[in-house]
Amino acid sequence: MLKLSILVYGVISYFIGVAGLASIIAVLAGFLPFGFLWGDQTVSVNVLAWNLVLIALWGIIHSGMARPGFKAQLIKLIPEPAERATYILVSGLTSIVLTGYWMQVPGEIWNIQGNLAAYSLLALFWFGWVFLLASSFAINHFDLFGLRQVYLAFKNQPRPPLKFVKRAMYKYIRHPIQTGVLIGIWATSVMTTTQIVLSIGFTAYIFIGLWFEERDLIKEHGPAYEAYRRETGGVLPKFGR
């Protein structure tokens, strides 16, 4: 029953994580309004301060839970196979809260007119999110989202560590998932005052988080990752050796 519960927990966490990512894409694409969880409720707060607190908490939670020290403490409280699923669950929930309670601010930063320019930016927007998804499958999507761990635990099978691989876009760029996010949050023909704080916040989170992640990867893979860093770009591709 415990193994089945962990498996169900992992599957539910996966779909909540996907829903969190979908909520970010949906508000940026205009399919959902920013702050869709507020409904008709009116709140008297400093809008900028509120949004900054939301993005700061989101970034601290996401980056903090990804650190090895936090993971080591977490598996003292929950079964180890559920650790990644828990990260995905919290990631999804906090992303829904972030976009659902993000407060709108009147005004625009830029508004690019013209069909060619607008359609080009729209195509780039969707390319970014497709690139993110493709990047997750280029390594191991199901391990990244916690499903591999809970499934192998349910089947009572060993879980060998994933090999350090350099395939597809990872031959040229170390963090293509973050590259996809950066493209998706900035490629827009209409940058509203509402979105600009979110885009800046996500950008800051990505580069701060990558600084910590690079340190962790060097500790884990040693000289192999150091060589990989010299061969590839961080969030921009590096061609040639």
Secondary structure, 3 states (H helix, E strand, C coil): CHHHHHHHHHHHHHHHHHHHHHHHHHHHHCCCCCCCCCCCCCCCCCHHHHHHHHHHHHHHHHHHHCCHHHHHHHCCCCCHHHHHHHHHHHHHHHHHHHHHCCCCCCCEEEECCCHHHHHHHHHHHHHHHHHHHHHHHHHCHHHHCCHHHHHHHHCCCCCCCCCCCCCHHHHCECCHHHHHHHHHHHCCCEEEHHHHHHHHHHHHHHHHHHHHHHHHHHHHHCHHHHHHHHHCECCCCCCCC
